[in-house]
Amino acid sequence: MKICSLFIACVLGSLHPCVHAQEISHSFLACGQRTYIMGADGKPSWTYPEATRDGYVLNNGTIILTLNKSERFHGGAVVSIALDGQETLIWNGTQSEVNSAQPTSDGTFVITEAGDTPRLLEVNANGQVLLEFPLDCQKENHHMQTRMARKLVDGTFLVPHLFNFAVLRYSSAGKILNKLDTTVPGDSEHAVHSWPFTAIRHGDGRTLVCCTNGNRVVDFDAQGNVDWTLTNEDLPSDWLQDPCGGQVLPNGNIVITSYAAGRANPDAPKMFEVTPEKKVVWKYSDGQRVGIHHFQVLTTNGKKLDGAALK
């Protein structure tokens, strides 16, 4: 399958991005109901005609996408798209959903499948399974089993489990090594069972977690204690509405996407960047009710981001 950039005009014709004049500019890959690369000038440079959950742009320009389930792929899929637009199937989902696919420095892909037997797999570019183990999460609601699983530099795997209200770190054999509880402490009346969506290992063993239910972003220290939290009380308005994806930038700032931020207010930013001091320094609105599931910031002020994306 070949994806042509001429598709942009008809797919994104109703998309009216609002990138205000700011000192910071970003280009980024957006994954969700619409899949596209947005330039720093607020104009899309590429689009893909299917809904996606996760995505990466590799250093050589290849794009890796995790596709929603559809008529073409009933259990979701992972595809690779070359610079010439040629699409190659990496993985055809075998259960209810494929929820993430992380490219590793070894040229493999870390994939999660949701279904009756939720599992994590690591496959090569030809789809050959190199590693597989079951995920220790609830099985009643497939859609709420897991999202952005990531392989860490030590060879372990960080996996958020939404309805288990926890991020688990697994060994390569599938053994649970430790757990980060995302429930807001409190009595039975005030406790908030936050659903972890994205978990990012960064810095000296820290883990940033975007929690959809509860509308908050928390940063755990290396000992598993929460020592930084972002909520709507820290922002100009209720911008955190189903915050799904996040990315830690090289300068330590955090970019967050709120999937449902446009439901109550179409002008609410779908993505925004905050400093560790919680100052907003960049925002992006698209006028849509819902949309960006995850993303990857590609450039800042015209400069390509170095190293692996912490997302």
VEXDRENFI-163414 format. One record per residue (C-alpha): y, x, z; residue in three letters. Coordinates in steps of 0.1 Angstrom, whole numbers, plus 2048, in hexadecimal, padded with zeros to 3 digits. Layout:
N
{r {Y X Z} "ala"}
...
END
This chain:
311
{r {800 800 800} "met"}
{r {822 80E 7F7} "lys"}
{r {841 804 80A} "ile"}
{r {861 805 7F7} "cys"}
{r {884 809 806} "ser"}
{r {891 7EE 7EE} "leu"}
{r {880 7D6 806} "phe"}
{r {89C 7DC 81E} "ile"}
{r {8B5 7C4 80E} "ala"}
{r {89F 7A5 810} "cys"}
{r {88E 7AC 831} "val"}
{r {8AD 7B7 844} "leu"}
{r {8C7 7A2 832} "gly"}
{r {8CA 78C 851} "ser"}
{r {8CC 7A9 869} "leu"}
{r {8F0 7B0 873} "his"}
{r {8F0 7CF 888} "pro"}
{r {90D 7D4 89F} "cys"}
{r {910 7FA 8A6} "val"}
{r {932 7FD 8B6} "his"}
{r {948 81B 8B2} "ala"}
{r {93B 833 8CD} "gln"}
{r {93B 858 8D5} "glu"}
{r {915 858 8D1} "ile"}
{r {902 84D 8B2} "ser"}
{r {8DD 84A 8AD} "his"}
{r {8C5 843 891} "ser"}
{r {8A4 833 89B} "phe"}
{r {883 823 891} "leu"}
{r {881 800 89E} "ala"}
{r {85F 7EE 8A2} "cys"}
{r {85C 7C9 8A9} "gly"}
{r {860 7A9 895} "gln"}
{r {873 7BF 87C} "arg"}
{r {869 7E3 875} "thr"}
{r {884 7FA 868} "tyr"}
{r {896 81B 86B} "ile"}
{r {8BB 816 874} "met"}
{r {8D3 831 86A} "gly"}
{r {8EE 83D 881} "ala"}
{r {907 82B 86B} "asp"}
{r {8F8 80A 874} "gly"}
{r {8E7 805 852} "lys"}
{r {8C1 803 84E} "pro"}
{r {8B2 81F 839} "ser"}
{r {88D 813 838} "trp"}
{r {879 7F5 841} "thr"}
{r {855 7E9 844} "tyr"}
{r {84B 7C5 83D} "pro"}
{r {835 7BF 85B} "glu"}
{r {83A 7BB 881} "ala"}
{r {831 7D9 896} "thr"}
{r {82C 7E2 8BA} "arg"}
{r {830 808 8BB} "asp"}
{r {83B 823 8A3} "gly"}
{r {843 848 89E} "tyr"}
{r {854 85C 884} "val"}
{r {843 87E 881} "leu"}
{r {855 89F 87A} "asn"}
{r {84A 89E 856} "asn"}
{r {858 87B 851} "gly"}
{r {837 869 853} "thr"}
{r {83A 848 866} "ile"}
{r {81E 83C 87D} "ile"}
{r {81E 816 884} "leu"}
{r {80A 800 89B} "thr"}
{r {808 7DE 88A} "leu"}
{r {806 7BC 899} "asn"}
{r {7E7 7A8 892} "lys"}
{r {7EB 795 871} "ser"}
{r {7D8 786 854} "glu"}
{r {7D5 7A9 846} "arg"}
{r {7C9 7B8 867} "phe"}
{r {7BA 79E 87F} "his"}
{r {7B8 7B6 89C} "gly"}
{r {7D7 7CA 894} "gly"}
{r {7D7 7ED 885} "ala"}
{r {7E6 810 884} "val"}
{r {7F4 81D 863} "val"}
{r {804 83C 856} "ser"}
{r {820 83B 83C} "ile"}
{r {828 85A 828} "ala"}
{r {84A 864 81A} "leu"}
{r {841 855 7F8} "asp"}
{r {839 833 808} "gly"}
{r {814 837 806} "gln"}
{r {802 825 823} "glu"}
{r {7E1 831 832} "thr"}
{r {7CD 81E 84B} "leu"}
{r {7C5 832 86A} "ile"}
{r {7B5 817 880} "trp"}
{r {7AB 7F3 87A} "asn"}
{r {7AB 7E0 89B} "gly"}
{r {789 7D3 8A7} "thr"}
{r {794 7BB 8C2} "gln"}
{r {7B3 7A5 8CA} "ser"}
{r {7CF 7BE 8C6} "glu"}
{r {7D8 7E2 8C1} "val"}
{r {7F5 7E9 8D8} "asn"}
{r {7FF 80D 8D4} "ser"}
{r {7F8 82C 8C0} "ala"}
{r {806 84E 8CB} "gln"}
{r {803 86C 8B3} "pro"}
{r {7FA 88B 8C6} "thr"}
{r {802 8B0 8BF} "ser"}
{r {7DE 8B4 8B5} "asp"}
{r {7E1 89C 898} "gly"}
{r {7CE 881 8AA} "thr"}
{r {7D8 85D 8B4} "phe"}
{r {7D5 84D 8D6} "val"}
{r {7CF 828 8D1} "ile"}
{r {7CA 80A 8E9} "thr"}
{r {7B7 7EB 8E0} "glu"}
{r {7BA 7CA 8F3} "ala"}
{r {79E 7B2 8F5} "gly"}
{r {77E 7A9 908} "asp"}
{r {777 7CE 90B} "thr"}
{r {79A 7DF 90E} "pro"}
{r {798 803 905} "arg"}
{r {7AA 823 8FD} "leu"}
{r {7A0 838 8E0} "leu"}
{r {7AB 859 8D1} "glu"}
{r {7A4 85B 8AC} "val"}
{r {7AA 874 890} "asn"}
{r {7BE 86D 870} "ala"}
{r {79F 85F 860} "asn"}
{r {799 846 87C} "gly"}
{r {77B 85A 88B} "gln"}
{r {779 853 8B0} "val"}
{r {77B 873 8C4} "leu"}
{r {77F 864 8E7} "leu"}
{r {77B 841 8F5} "glu"}
{r {77A 831 918} "phe"}
{r {77F 80D 926} "pro"}
{r {7A0 804 936} "leu"}
{r {79F 7F7 95A} "asp"}
{r {7B4 7D7 956} "cys"}
{r {7B1 7B2 957} "gln"}
{r {79E 7A2 93A} "lys"}
{r {7A9 77E 93C} "glu"}
{r {7CA 783 928} "asn"}
{r {7C5 79B 90C} "his"}
{r {7E9 79C 902} "his"}
{r {7F4 7A7 925} "met"}
{r {7DB 7C3 929} "gln"}
{r {7EE 7E2 91F} "thr"}
{r {809 7F0 908} "arg"}
{r {817 813 903} "met"}
{r {7FA 82B 90C} "ala"}
{r {803 850 90A} "arg"}
{r {7EF 870 90B} "lys"}
{r {800 88A 922} "leu"}
{r {801 8B0 91D} "val"}
{r {7E5 8B5 937} "asp"}
{r {7CD 89F 923} "gly"}
{r {7CF 881 939} "thr"}
{r {7DB 85E 92E} "phe"}
{r {7F7 849 93D} "leu"}
{r {7F0 824 937} "val"}
{r {806 806 942} "pro"}
{r {7F3 7E6 94B} "his"}
{r {80A 7C8 94B} "leu"}
{r {7F7 7AE 95F} "phe"}
{r {7E9 7C8 976} "asn"}
{r {80D 7D2 97F} "phe"}
{r {805 7F7 97E} "ala"}
{r {805 816 969} "val"}
{r {7E4 829 96B} "leu"}
{r {7DD 84D 962} "arg"}
{r {7BA 852 954} "tyr"}
{r {7A6 872 94E} "ser"}
{r {797 878 92C} "ser"}
{r {777 86A 93A} "ala"}
{r {788 849 944} "gly"}
{r {78A 851 969} "lys"}
{r {7A9 843 97B} "ile"}
{r {7BC 860 989} "leu"}
{r {7DA 84E 999} "asn"}
{r {7EE 82E 998} "lys"}
{r {813 825 997} "leu"}
{r {819 802 9A5} "asp"}
{r {835 7F0 994} "thr"}
{r {837 7D2 9AC} "thr"}
{r {858 7D0 9BD} "val"}
{r {852 7D1 9E3} "pro"}
{r {858 7B2 9F7} "gly"}
{r {847 795 A07} "asp"}
{r {833 77C 9F4} "ser"}
{r {852 768 9EC} "glu"}
{r {868 785 9DF} "his"}
{r {84F 79E 9D1} "ala"}
{r {853 7A2 9AB} "val"}
{r {834 7AA 997} "his"}
{r {844 7BF 97C} "ser"}
{r {831 7C4 95C} "trp"}
{r {831 7E8 951} "pro"}
{r {835 7EC 92B} "phe"}
{r {83F 810 924} "thr"}
{r {837 82E 93B} "ala"}
{r {847 84F 932} "ile"}
{r {83D 870 943} "arg"}
{r {85C 887 943} "his"}
{r {86C 8A3 957} "gly"}
{r {858 8B1 974} "asp"}
{r {83D 897 976} "gly"}
{r {854 879 976} "arg"}
{r {84A 858 966} "thr"}
{r {864 83F 958} "leu"}
{r {856 81C 955} "val"}
{r {866 7FE 943} "cys"}
{r {85C 7DE 954} "cys"}
{r {85F 7BE 940} "thr"}
{r {85A 7A3 95A} "asn"}
{r {874 7AB 975} "gly"}
{r {88C 7BA 95B} "asn"}
{r {88E 7DD 969} "arg"}
{r {888 801 961} "val"}
{r {87B 818 97C} "val"}
{r {876 83E 97F} "asp"}
{r {85A 84B 995} "phe"}
{r {85B 86E 9A3} "asp"}
{r {83D 885 9A1} "ala"}
{r {830 877 9C2} "gln"}
{r {830 853 9B4} "gly"}
{r {84F 848 9C7} "asn"}
{r {86A 833 9B6} "val"}
{r {88B 846 9B9} "asp"}
{r {89F 837 99C} "trp"}
{r {8A2 813 991} "thr"}
{r {8B6 802 976} "leu"}
{r {8BC 7DC 978} "thr"}
{r {8D5 7C3 96A} "asn"}
{r {8EA 7C9 988} "glu"}
{r {8F1 7EC 97B} "asp"}
{r {8FC 7DF 958} "leu"}
{r {91A 7CD 94A} "pro"}
{r {905 7AD 946} "ser"}
{r {8E1 7A2 945} "asp"}
{r {8D7 7BA 92A} "trp"}
{r {8B4 7C0 938} "leu"}
{r {8A0 7A3 92A} "gln"}
{r {87C 7AD 925} "asp"}
{r {882 7D2 923} "pro"}
{r {865 7DF 90F} "cys"}
{r {86A 801 901} "gly"}
{r {87C 820 90E} "gly"}
{r {882 844 904} "gln"}
{r {88E 861 919} "val"}
{r {8A6 876 904} "leu"}
{r {8A8 89C 907} "pro"}
{r {8C9 89A 91A} "asn"}
{r {8B8 884 935} "gly"}
{r {8C8 863 92A} "asn"}
{r {8B2 845 925} "ile"}
{r {8B1 82D 908} "val"}
{r {8A3 80A 90F} "ile"}
{r {89B 7ED 8F8} "thr"}
{r {89C 7C9 905} "ser"}
{r {886 7B3 8F0} "tyr"}
{r {895 792 8F9} "ala"}
{r {8B9 79C 900} "ala"}
{r {8C7 786 8E4} "gly"}
{r {8B8 765 8F0} "arg"}
{r {8D4 75C 907} "ala"}
{r {8EF 771 8F6} "asn"}
{r {8EA 77C 8D2} "pro"}
{r {903 798 8D7} "asp"}
{r {8F0 7A7 8F4} "ala"}
{r {8E5 7CA 8EB} "pro"}
{r {8C1 7CE 8E0} "lys"}
{r {8C2 7F3 8E8} "met"}
{r {8D9 807 8FF} "phe"}
{r {8DB 82A 90E} "glu"}
{r {8E3 831 932} "val"}
{r {8E9 852 944} "thr"}
{r {8D6 85A 964} "pro"}
{r {8F6 84E 976} "glu"}
{r {8F0 82C 964} "lys"}
{r {90F 82F 94D} "lys"}
{r {90A 81D 92B} "val"}
{r {913 836 90F} "val"}
{r {904 824 8F1} "trp"}
{r {8F8 802 8E6} "lys"}
{r {8EA 7F0 8C8} "tyr"}
{r {8EA 7CB 8C0} "ser"}
{r {8DA 7B9 8A3} "asp"}
{r {8E3 794 8A9} "gly"}
{r {8BE 78A 8AB} "gln"}
{r {8AF 776 8C7} "arg"}
{r {891 78D 8CC} "val"}
{r {885 7AB 8B9} "gly"}
{r {882 7D0 8C3} "ile"}
{r {861 7D6 8D4} "his"}
{r {862 7FC 8D4} "his"}
{r {876 817 8C2} "phe"}
{r {87B 83C 8BD} "gln"}
{r {89D 84C 8BD} "val"}
{r {89D 865 8A0} "leu"}
{r {8BF 875 8A0} "thr"}
{r {8DD 877 8B7} "thr"}
{r {8FF 87D 8A8} "asn"}
{r {8ED 887 888} "gly"}
{r {8D7 8A1 898} "lys"}
{r {8B1 89C 898} "lys"}
{r {8A1 89A 8BA} "leu"}
{r {88A 8B8 8C1} "asp"}
{r {868 8B6 8D0} "gly"}
{r {850 899 8D7} "ala"}
{r {862 878 8DC} "ala"}
{r {85F 86E 901} "leu"}
{r {859 849 8FB} "lys"}
END
